[in-house]
Amino acid sequence: MKKVGFYVDNLVKRVLNYGKFKNSFLKRLPQQFHGAAKLLYYHTFTEEEKKLASEIERFRSQIPALSTAKEIYSYTSPHSNTFKTDEEGKALPGEYTGNSVEAHMKTGSSTFHGILLRRIVAGAGVKRILELGTNTGFSGCYFLSVPGTELVTIEGSAALCEIAKLNMDRISDKHRIMNMLFDEAIDVLLKEKASFDCVFIDGQHEQKATLHYTQRVLPLLKPGALIVHDDIYWSEDMHQAWQKMVQDPTFSQTVDLFYKGVCVLGDGPKAHYDMGECLPRPEVFRKNW
Ligand SMILES: C[S@@+](CC[C@H](N)C(=O)[O-])C[C@H]1O[C@@H](n2cnc3c(N)ncnc32)[C@H](O)[C@@H]1O
């Protein structure tokens, strides 16, 4: 019932705020984010996106046939205030738990979220992307579907890396999957002096872990680079991490796209753009987490 109420409220607000969105919000919002904001507002895909999404989605139903294992292990997102480091200051991951192969068909970016990511990177002209959290490679496919992009993606689960490789190979060979924990892989990339113009942080959704990885990837980023955070309304704790990012002077712009929060690296005048000005804000997904 609550969900129905939200959808009605959403529809009403969408109609009432149409003028505000078009004539005020979009006029202030930097052009590079228009595609992403319009997707949230209008919920429509272009013909090209529809074709691409159905091509990418075809892989999902094939996942069970790719593994003979009964279960596939992955690192879960921990509860708030459980973040720990080892003696060297490296982050410890969340619990490593097994789930049926069928359950893994449903994990990873949906079409809507994939197209949202695609519009964010395409809008910003991003070419080199680092992803924390590969899973079965769906977000990776959407990134790689933008012409000219290269992706380095980190995943702790070897079984998921294998599936992700098969998935992403269909779209492009311009990817490197690092089967390591996030902090281990970041160390390797720092030694290699790698550099990126976008990082997507999509694993270990907990405030302190999120802030930790945000700090760790900064030396890998070019000026003006994007840090895209997934699930900024996942828990109160994750939302607090996002609010800290909004206040952080390291970022000249922050954009609240509900399902993703985007930070632009730079020390220019600070600006914050929030879809909540035009649409009802989503409720926090996991209460008391
Ligand atoms: C939410 S999923 C990523 C979804 C994917 N980006 C997509 O949208 O299709 C998060 C993934 O991160 C991995 N992960 C979580 N914490 C990790 C860590 N500390 N090191 C390495 N992998 C980790 C998990 O095993 C899981 O597969």
Ligand as a Chemical Component Dictionary entry (heavy atoms), coordinates in Angstrom:
data_LIG
# 
_chem_comp.id                   LIG 
_chem_comp.type                 NON-POLYMER 
_chem_comp.pdbx_formal_charge   0 
_chem_comp.three_letter_code    LIG 
# 
loop_
_chem_comp_atom.comp_id 
_chem_comp_atom.atom_id 
_chem_comp_atom.alt_atom_id 
_chem_comp_atom.type_symbol 
_chem_comp_atom.charge 
_chem_comp_atom.model_Cartn_x 
_chem_comp_atom.model_Cartn_y 
_chem_comp_atom.model_Cartn_z 
_chem_comp_atom.pdbx_ordinal 
LIG C1  C1  C 0  26.553 -4.731 -5.695  1  
LIG S1  S1  S 1  27.679 -5.865 -6.389  2  
LIG C2  C2  C 0  28.272 -5.015 -7.825  3  
LIG C3  C3  C 0  27.233 -4.896 -8.897  4  
LIG C4  C4  C 0  27.753 -4.439 -10.242 5  
LIG N1  N1  N 0  28.566 -3.248 -10.145 6  
LIG C5  C5  C 0  26.581 -4.149 -11.156 7  
LIG O1  O1  O 0  25.995 -3.055 -10.993 8  
LIG O2  O2  O -1 26.250 -4.988 -12.002 9  
LIG C6  C6  C 0  29.051 -5.728 -5.298  10 
LIG C7  C7  C 0  30.181 -6.711 -5.602  11 
LIG O3  O3  O 0  31.339 -6.270 -4.899  12 
LIG C8  C8  C 0  32.047 -7.378 -4.384  13 
LIG N2  N2  N 0  32.760 -6.891 -3.184  14 
LIG C9  C9  C 0  32.208 -6.336 -2.076  15 
LIG N3  N3  N 0  33.165 -5.954 -1.218  16 
LIG C10 C10 C 0  34.359 -6.262 -1.804  17 
LIG C11 C11 C 0  35.718 -6.061 -1.431  18 
LIG N4  N4  N 0  36.043 -5.453 -0.304  19 
LIG N5  N5  N 0  36.676 -6.460 -2.290  20 
LIG C12 C12 C 0  36.353 -7.063 -3.471  21 
LIG N6  N6  N 0  35.080 -7.290 -3.881  22 
LIG C13 C13 C 0  34.101 -6.881 -3.062  23 
LIG C14 C14 C 0  30.971 -8.400 -4.055  24 
LIG O4  O4  O 0  31.506 -9.725 -4.076  25 
LIG C15 C15 C 0  29.909 -8.142 -5.120  26 
LIG O5  O5  O 0  30.000 -9.017 -6.202  27 
# 
loop_
_chem_comp_bond.comp_id 
_chem_comp_bond.atom_id_1 
_chem_comp_bond.atom_id_2 
_chem_comp_bond.value_order 
_chem_comp_bond.pdbx_ordinal 
LIG C1  S1  SING 1  
LIG S1  C2  SING 2  
LIG S1  C6  SING 3  
LIG C2  C3  SING 4  
LIG C3  C4  SING 5  
LIG C4  N1  SING 6  
LIG C4  C5  SING 7  
LIG C5  O1  DOUB 8  
LIG C5  O2  SING 9  
LIG C6  C7  SING 10 
LIG C7  O3  SING 11 
LIG C7  C15 SING 12 
LIG O3  C8  SING 13 
LIG C8  N2  SING 14 
LIG C8  C14 SING 15 
LIG N2  C9  SING 16 
LIG N2  C13 SING 17 
LIG C9  N3  DOUB 18 
LIG N3  C10 SING 19 
LIG C10 C11 SING 20 
LIG C10 C13 DOUB 21 
LIG C11 N4  SING 22 
LIG C11 N5  DOUB 23 
LIG N5  C12 SING 24 
LIG C12 N6  DOUB 25 
LIG N6  C13 SING 26 
LIG C14 O4  SING 27 
LIG C14 C15 SING 28 
LIG C15 O5  SING 29 
# 
